[in-house]
Amino acid sequence: MNQRKMDSASVFATVAVGAAVLATIVMVAAAFGAFSSGGADASSPEDEQIADDDGAAADPNARAADIVTSAASAMAGVKSVEFRIERGGAPIFIDQFERIALNSLRGQFTVPGKAQAELEVTVNDNLATRLGAVAVDDEVWISNPVTGDFETLPAGYDIDPSKFFDPENGWQPLLANLQKPTMVGIEDRGGERYHITGTAPAAEVSDITVGLVKGQDVSVDFWIHPDTYVVTAADFTTTTDGATSDWTLELDHYGDTFQIEPPTNVRDTEGSSNG
């Protein structure tokens, strides 16, 4: 990272947003709480409800390879989605000083290039806080955890919440290159879903986690809708320095219209610009 001179609050916000970017497998369910800036308006975790049964029925004779091929095509065509990632097990640090650990990420994505997200992080193993990120076209803003204001992304940082969920360059190759896809079974998750497992090659894992997980193939469990073939959930485990981290992803509200606009309270930061 570019070692620019910035106030400590700005540095903190920047590396924290990195968590969101690095954390997305992919991917990214359910609306997240409104930013204090007024940049987004969505339900809070307490408002979440278990999804109603959509009545989907899966074909018990379907082949895993065919399901994955259809899913790759379906995910490449996604125009909008809500996503949530939960992380358990060993902490995943998103800053070079290993002080900021990602707990969860929630957000919404729509093409072309619009996204908003909220991350829950733990600082120094004892302080829990939330941070926001918004991307509209080539503009990216991150929230300052001290003031609550948004700041333009400082130069030298490749942090863009629109990359949280990249259907064409993330999901499609992930599924298309899935190794040894296997049918685990048909499970009820708000309607019947195909439960498929397979091994994602290291290159695809690195892409979908925006570099957070490197140099390892990862076994991934997918739950795929039998009618639309979009992925509705995914689970996987990564290993870093011998410690394992568990990841759970939920996706829904495909095709919904989301209001993603620039935040209204943007604080000018000397020397900041989009890079």
Number of C-alpha atoms within 10 A of each C-alpha: 8 8 7 12 9 14 9 10 13 22 16 19 23 25 21 32 30 24 27 34 29 26 30 28 32 26 30 33 23 23 25 26 18 16 22 17 16 12 19 27 15 16 13 12 12 8 11 12 8 7 10 9 11 10 10 15 15 19 12 10 6 12 13 20 18 11 21 28 16 18 22 24 19 18 21 18 12 19 16 22 26 27 29 26 27 18 19 15 13 15 19 25 23 22 18 9 8 13 16 23 22 27 24 22 29 28 32 35 30 24 16 11 17 25 29 32 31 27 25 19 27 18 16 11 12 8 9 14 13 20 25 31 34 27 25 21 12 11 16 27 28 32 32 24 18 12 11 19 20 30 23 22 26 24 13 14 15 14 26 27 30 26 27 30 30 25 25 16 14 24 25 21 20 25 26 16 18 21 16 12 22 17 19 15 14 19 14 15 19 15 17 21 25 28 22 22 24 21 20 24 17 15 17 27 26 20 23 28 22 23 17 19 23 17 11 16 17 19 18 19 21 25 25 26 23 21 12 12 20 24 27 22 24 23 18 18 16 21 14 13 5 7 10 15 15 16 21 18 25 20 21 21 16 19 12 14 13 20 15 18 15 22 24 12 15 17 15 12 15 9 11 15 17 16 14
